[in-house]
Amino acid sequence: MTKDSLPPILDACCGGKMFWFDKDNPYVLFQDIRCADMVLCDGRKFSVKPDVIADFTSMPYHDNSFRMVVFDPPHLKYTGRKKEVSSWQMKKYGWLPAHGWEDIIRKGFAECFRVLMPGGFLILKWNETDIPVSRILELTPPHHMRPLFGHLSGKLSKTHWICFMKESDEADGTSPIVKTKNNQ
C-alpha cells in the first residue's frame, strides 16, 4: 500500500472491532497482530480479522500517513498462569507481559504518533483492570501534546477514552493552530 492509497483512519489494534458501528468501514484500516476465530466460554463466536497483520510497536506505514489513529492496546497483564492465557478476556482482548509492558506501550504510542499526520488525532481506549490510566499517560512521548479531553465508560467506569492531537512538525515547534489563535 502506498501512502496515498491508505484510508484516513488506522485502528492499530482492532481486535474484534467491537466498538465500530461499521466493522468494514472503508475509511478505516484495521490492523492487529493476530487473525483468529474462537469460541468464548459462553459459546459465542469471536473473530479477529484485520486488513493488515502487524505489530503496533513496529508498523509498516510511512510517517504522517493517517489523519486519525485509534489505539486500543491490550490492557491485561499476563502473570504466567495457564488459566489466565486461556481465559475469555485474554483471548478476546490480548495481554501484556507482567514485566516489560511499559516499553511495549511506550513504543506503541511512539509508533501511533509517528504514523499520525500533524494536526491529526489519536484516540486512546484504556481499561484500568490491571494498570491505572495515570501510568499509561506517563508513557506518552513528551514532545507531543498532552491529552485534550477524555471520558469514562463501562459498568465500573474503568474504561477511559482519551483524545490527543499531534502537534505540527514545523521547525519552530509551534502549531499552525496556535499561531492562528494567537494572531487574531
Secondary structure, DSSP 8 states (H G I E B T S, - for coil): --GGGS-SEEETT-TT-TT-SSTT-TTEEEEES--EEEE-TTS-EEEE--SEE-BTTB-SS-TT-EEEEEE-----EE-S-HHHHTSHHHHHH--EESSSHHHHHHHHHHHHHHHEEEEEEEEEEEE-SSS-HHHHHTTS-TTS----EEEEESTTS-EEEEEEE-----TT---HHHHHHHT-
